[in-house]
Amino acid sequence: MKLRVLAAGTRLPGWVDAACADYARRFTSELKFELLEIPLAQRGPRADVARAIEREGERMLGAIRTGEFVVALEVGGKSMSTVEFSRWLVAHMQEGRDLAFLIGGPDGLARGCIERADLKLSLSALTLPHGLARVMLIEQLYRAFSLHKGHPYHRA
């Protein structure tokens, strides 16, 4: 099964890239992980932010593969505990359907991406910087997988 994170933004701080790479290396061949960075649309003093978000959303929607179960990260989405998230992930692994998680850029996720999602997921009721959300999602995916495998990484 493939697990993909489609995230807006390509020039994030080094600590974000390092943390994501560290967790990505931990996944096994049973759950193949991929991070795909979607370039941000042009922004500037006269930029139309709504149009920029829409362009990023179009790129993100274009990167979704046929048959993938799509999860949009949204503040108002469904909240799950780590154990609930692990059970949810395992259920999808048993179905064999690939997963694509969508993370918006600094101005949020495009409405079209949210509407396309099969599930809207909240990492927190707090608004998070998109780089931090990326790290938190990948860490939680790894934690959920390690919990399922009985690995001691998760200690409740």
JOMOGI-V646672 format. One record per residue. N is the residue number from 1. RES is the residue in one letter. SS is DSSP state (2 for helix, 1 for strand, 0 for the rest). PSI is psi as a letter, one per 20 degrees, with the letter a starting at -180 (* if undefined). BURIAL is # if it has 24 or more other C-alpha atoms within 12 Angstrom, else .. Layout:
n-><N,N>
res-><RES,RES>
ss-><SS,SS>
psi-><PSI,PSI>
burial-><BURIAL,BURIAL>
//
This chain:
n-><1,2,3,4,5,6,7,8,9,10,11,12,13,14,15,16,17,18,19,20,21,22,23,24,25,26,27,28,29,30,31,32,33,34,35,36,37,38,39,40,41,42,43,44,45,46,47,48,49,50,51,52,53,54,55,56,57,58,59,60,61,62,63,64,65,66,67,68,69,70,71,72,73,74,75,76,77,78,79,80,81,82,83,84,85,86,87,88,89,90,91,92,93,94,95,96,97,98,99,100,101,102,103,104,105,106,107,108,109,110,111,112,113,114,115,116,117,118,119,120,121,122,123,124,125,126,127,128,129,130,131,132,133,134,135,136,137,138,139,140,141,142,143,144,145,146,147,148,149,150,151,152,153,154,155,156>
res-><M,K,L,R,V,L,A,A,G,T,R,L,P,G,W,V,D,A,A,C,A,D,Y,A,R,R,F,T,S,E,L,K,F,E,L,L,E,I,P,L,A,Q,R,G,P,R,A,D,V,A,R,A,I,E,R,E,G,E,R,M,L,G,A,I,R,T,G,E,F,V,V,A,L,E,V,G,G,K,S,M,S,T,V,E,F,S,R,W,L,V,A,H,M,Q,E,G,R,D,L,A,F,L,I,G,G,P,D,G,L,A,R,G,C,I,E,R,A,D,L,K,L,S,L,S,A,L,T,L,P,H,G,L,A,R,V,M,L,I,E,Q,L,Y,R,A,F,S,L,H,K,G,H,P,Y,H,R,A>
ss-><0,1,1,1,1,1,1,1,0,0,0,0,0,2,2,2,2,2,2,2,2,2,2,2,2,2,0,0,0,0,0,1,1,1,1,1,1,1,0,0,0,0,0,0,0,0,0,0,2,2,2,2,2,2,2,2,2,2,2,2,2,2,2,0,0,0,0,0,1,1,1,1,1,1,1,1,1,1,0,0,0,2,2,2,2,2,2,2,2,2,2,2,2,2,2,0,0,0,1,1,1,1,1,0,1,0,0,1,0,0,2,2,2,2,2,2,0,0,1,1,1,0,0,0,0,0,0,0,0,2,2,2,2,2,2,2,2,2,2,2,2,2,2,2,2,2,2,2,2,0,0,0,0,0,0,0>
psi-><q,q,o,q,o,o,p,p,p,i,m,r,q,h,h,g,g,g,g,g,h,g,h,h,h,i,q,r,i,h,n,p,q,p,p,o,p,p,q,q,q,p,q,a,h,j,q,o,g,g,h,g,g,g,g,g,g,g,g,g,h,h,i,p,q,p,i,q,p,p,o,p,p,p,g,j,a,p,q,q,r,g,g,g,h,g,g,g,g,g,g,h,h,h,h,j,p,q,q,o,p,p,p,r,b,h,j,a,p,q,g,h,g,g,h,h,q,h,p,p,p,p,h,q,i,q,p,q,q,h,g,h,h,g,g,g,g,h,g,h,g,g,g,g,g,h,g,h,i,j,q,j,g,o,o,*>
burial-><#,#,#,#,#,#,#,#,#,#,.,#,.,.,.,#,.,.,#,#,.,.,#,#,.,#,#,.,.,.,#,#,#,#,#,#,#,#,#,#,#,.,.,.,.,.,.,.,.,.,.,#,#,#,#,#,#,#,#,#,#,.,#,#,.,.,.,#,#,#,#,#,#,#,#,.,.,.,.,.,.,#,.,.,#,#,.,#,#,#,.,#,#,.,.,.,.,#,#,#,#,#,#,#,#,#,#,#,#,#,#,.,#,#,.,#,#,.,#,#,#,#,#,.,.,.,.,#,#,#,#,#,#,#,#,#,#,#,#,#,#,#,#,#,#,#,#,#,.,.,.,.,.,.,.,.>
//
